[in-house]
């Protein structure tokens, strides 16, 4: 089975879900190239290995090189959901201490949010805002808009991932886009996690109207919601 890589952003952490075999040839090369591409603007990476069926020496070497290149870029790479057969390979190769491994995605993400985490974290310049929207382009716009306005911005396109972020760090405000769907259990868990947190809902017109006007209007709303907290 060829290696497939499914990538998603959870706050400042990037999770790469690996499915297939990490072996010599195009599979190893695709993993190395993909992480190198991520390192253009990301520094906290998690490899989810739960669906990796086999790894050979070349594949393991690729993982070592990927970890090295990530740390050279002043970031870090962690592993999660490592299956028993991959864990045994790491043990036999005496590499268990080289890689920081975690039982789940949530624990790996939480490790990046600890103060002592290796990956460089953005300097907090203002209130912390969590943006939740299914549209990746809208999230990219929100990140730049709010960062330039001095906010500490974290984004997610999945309710489950947003819940993880709520557990590992503090937010002062939540922005929620339209049509964000999830199972009833996930939705309930998220609502419980953010109970009492100020919320601004982004209507569908935010992504379809004039970007400048939409952005300026949103910044005014955010300032109005957060102003009482500073007075």
Order of alpha helices (4+ residues) and beta strands (2+ residues): beta-beta-alpha-beta-alpha-beta-alpha-beta-alpha-beta-alpha-beta-alpha-beta-alpha-beta-alpha-alpha
